[in-house]
Amino acid sequence: MKELDRRLREFIARPDDFLVGICFIAELHANMVFAPAQPFEFPVGSQRVTPVFTNRTDFESFKLDERTVRNQDWTQRSVLEVLTEAVNQGFSGLAFNLKKRGDFSNSTIFKSADLITLMNYYNDLLNQVLGEANQARELEDKVYFVPAFVTQTGPQTSTRRFPSFAMGQGQTYLPVFTNLASLEAWARTDNGRAFSQAKGAILAWSQKDIEHPLSGHNRIEGLAGIVINPLDDAGCILWQQ
């Protein structure tokens, strides 16, 4: 749960950072939160929310500060379960780490519709890359996390440019990733930080998708191919064209 709390703080501070968002959602699925054992609404202004906690200290402080919740049964539950319950009850959403004082960097309210949209968006990418079916594919056929700079050139068309990674012999490759840990390691490099600052996007694509996109145009001139997890046991695949 500590890792989820850290990821939540990062997301609240940088909600537009793609990598921060996908890592937060991944941790949201991997961890439980402290939550009411049964449907429970708590008023925050005009909103009716279900309080949930990623931090035990905040959880214990909340129970001491709010007399109305002291007799409430609490347990550890998945966020998806609590969110589904809140939607079925018609509540406004989930309130993370409600508190009256202290460090508010992990305290926020997600409206149900907003959190569902966020989870669906990142879940699709996570499942495409980290799903069992994709993990079993050969490297040439796998779907990867692919960093890209996307420029809209029309209502339904775009041009995509890609960061490069030098691999010696004067050749550069497009870095792609099979897991979030390798992607995060690259994001901490100078090129990765520049990518985040430029608000680059992460796509879920195979090598074929990169070479022959169904729509738009991919600028891969000057790149010899893809390099998989370049800061780990990097493997290179040349373009098939």
Secondary structure as GFF3:
##gff-version 3
##sequence-region A 1 241
A	DSSP	alpha_helix	2	13	.	.	.	ID=ss1
A	DSSP	alpha_helix	18	30	.	.	.	ID=ss2
A	DSSP	beta_strand	32	36	.	.	.	ID=ss3
A	DSSP	beta_strand	42	44	.	.	.	ID=ss4
A	DSSP	beta_strand	47	52	.	.	.	ID=ss5
A	DSSP	alpha_helix	56	65	.	.	.	ID=ss6
A	DSSP	three_ten_helix	67	69	.	.	.	ID=ss7
A	DSSP	beta_strand	74	78	.	.	.	ID=ss8
A	DSSP	alpha_helix	79	89	.	.	.	ID=ss9
A	DSSP	beta_strand	93	96	.	.	.	ID=ss10
A	DSSP	beta_strand	108	111	.	.	.	ID=ss11
A	DSSP	alpha_helix	112	130	.	.	.	ID=ss12
A	DSSP	alpha_helix	132	135	.	.	.	ID=ss13
A	DSSP	beta_strand	143	152	.	.	.	ID=ss14
A	DSSP	beta_strand	158	161	.	.	.	ID=ss15
A	DSSP	beta_strand	165	166	.	.	.	ID=ss16
A	DSSP	beta_strand	172	176	.	.	.	ID=ss17
A	DSSP	alpha_helix	180	187	.	.	.	ID=ss18
A	DSSP	alpha_helix	190	197	.	.	.	ID=ss19
A	DSSP	beta_strand	201	206	.	.	.	ID=ss20
A	DSSP	alpha_helix	207	211	.	.	.	ID=ss21
A	DSSP	beta_strand	217	219	.	.	.	ID=ss22
A	DSSP	beta_strand	225	228	.	.	.	ID=ss23
A	DSSP	beta_strand	235	238	.	.	.	ID=ss24
###
